[in-house]
Amino acid sequence: MESTGTPGKIQITENVKTELDKFETTLQFEKREAFEVKGKGLMQTYYLE
């Protein structure tokens, strides 16, 4: 995951986003293109805005 991120941005997995969505927050997410992660398969990630 570190190698696919962008310096200065927080990248989270879809599972983390799902958990954060359960709370009443003003967090915003930027959906990224899904990519292959070794040992995990295709993963959807988001940047925390």
C-alpha positions in Angstrom: 0.0 0.0 0.0 2.8 2.4 0.8 4.2 2.1 -2.7 0.9 3.0 -4.3 0.2 6.1 -2.2 1.0 9.7 -2.7 3.2 11.8 -0.3 1.1 14.0 2.0 -2.1 12.0 1.4 -3.8 9.4 3.7 -4.8 6.3 1.8 -7.3 3.9 3.4 -8.9 0.6 2.4 -12.5 0.1 1.6 -12.9 -1.7 5.0 -11.7 1.3 6.9 -14.0 3.6 4.8 -16.9 1.3 5.7 -16.2 1.6 9.4 -15.7 5.4 9.2 -19.0 5.7 7.3 -20.8 4.4 10.4 -20.1 7.6 12.3 -21.5 11.0 11.8 -18.5 12.8 10.5 -17.7 15.4 7.9 -14.9 13.2 6.4 -14.7 13.1 2.6 -13.1 10.4 0.5 -11.6 10.4 -3.0 -12.1 7.0 -4.6 -9.0 5.7 -6.4 -8.7 3.1 -9.1 -8.6 -0.4 -7.7 -5.3 -2.1 -8.0 -3.7 -5.6 -7.4 -2.1 -6.1 -4.0 0.2 -9.1 -3.6 -1.3 -11.7 -1.5 -4.7 -9.8 -1.2 -6.0 -9.5 -4.8 -7.8 -6.5 -6.2 -8.3 -3.8 -3.6 -10.3 -0.6 -3.7 -8.7 2.3 -1.8 -9.6 5.9 -1.0 -7.8 9.0 -0.1 -9.0 10.8 3.0 -9.7 14.4 2.1 
